[in-house]
Amino acid sequence: MAARKSSPRKIRLMKKQKQAAAVPAWIILRTKRSVRTNPKRRAWRQTDVEVG
């Protein structure tokens, strides 16, 4: 990946980074463990991100 990224591309990458976060512990407790995993979880190395 290029070292110099344009601002829109960087914003899209940041959004993907936020989407790949784990479910917070307080949400797991609040839902009594019915929600444990994030369905949008993505491994940064295995899965390619189409952000342009």
N, C-alpha and C positions, 0 to 999 in steps of 0.2 A: 504494500500500500504506500502511496505517496506520503512523504513527510509533510508536504504543504497541502493542506486540505482547504477547500473553500468553506465559508461559513455555513451555507445551507446543508452541505454534506456532513459537516461536523454536528449540526443540530439533529439530522436524521440518525446519525450514529449514536448520539446521546439518548435519543428516544428508544432505540433498540436496546441500549444498555440498561435503561430503566425497566423496560418490559421483561428483561431476562432475570430480574431480581427474584429472590425467594419470597415466599409468603411470610409476612411478619408473624412473630410468635403470638402477639395479642389477638390476631385474627383467628389463628388456629384455636386459641382458648375460647374466643367468643362464639365460634361455630361448633364447639365441642368436637373438634377434630374431623368434621365433615369436609372441611376445606383444608387440605394439607399441602398439596403441590400446586405449582403454577403451571397451567397448561401451555403457556407461551414461553416456558423456560427453554433456553437455547444455549448449547455449549459454544463458546466463542471460537474454538478451533475447528470443530467438526462441521458446523453448519455455516454455509455461506450467507452473508447478508446482502441483499440486493438493494443498495442505497444509491448507486450511481456514482 
